[in-house]
C-alpha cells in the first residue's frame, strides 16, 4: 500500500520523544487509533476533523477512488518516463552501433556474407540484424540507393534460399 522506503524514511526522521510516546501507546493497547493518526500525519493531514464534520462512508469511498486514480496516474507517468528513458538509451546505443559500422561498412557486408554462408537459421537472423543496421546507416548517410543495389545483388545470389529471402521480406529489406 505504502512504499516501504518512504515509510522507513519518515519514521526515521520522527523525533525520539514522539517514538517513545507511540511505543507506550501501543503497549497500553491504543495501536489501532495510533495507526490511523500516524497515517494521517504521514499524509500531511494535521488533525482529525471535529465530530460534526466527520466524513460519510460515501465521502470516504470518493476520497479512496480519487486517491487510487491519482496513484494510477502517477504510475502511468513513471512508466512513461521509464519507457522514454529506455527508448532514448536504445536510440543512443543504435547511433553508436551505426557510427561503428560507418567506419568500415565493407567489413559488415562481408560478415553478412559469412553468416549467410553458414546456412543456419540463427545466422540468417544475425545477418538480417546487420542488414537492418546497414539499411539505417544508408538512410542516415543518404546512400539508400547503394544499399538497395547491394540488397538486390544479395537477393540474386541467394535466391534459392527461401528461408533467407523470407527473412529479408519480413524485415522489409529491399
PEWO-V760274 format. One record per run of one state. SS is the DSSP state (H for helix, E for strand, L for the rest). FROM is the first residue (numbers start at 1). LEN is the number of residues. If there is no record, write none. Layout:
BEGIN
ss/from/len
SS/FROM/LEN
SS/FROM/LEN
END
This chain:
BEGIN
ss/from/len
L/1/3
H/4/10
L/14/2
H/16/12
L/28/3
H/31/12
L/43/8
H/51/3
L/54/3
H/57/47
L/104/1
H/105/13
L/118/3
H/121/21
L/142/2
H/144/14
L/158/4
H/162/9
L/171/4
END
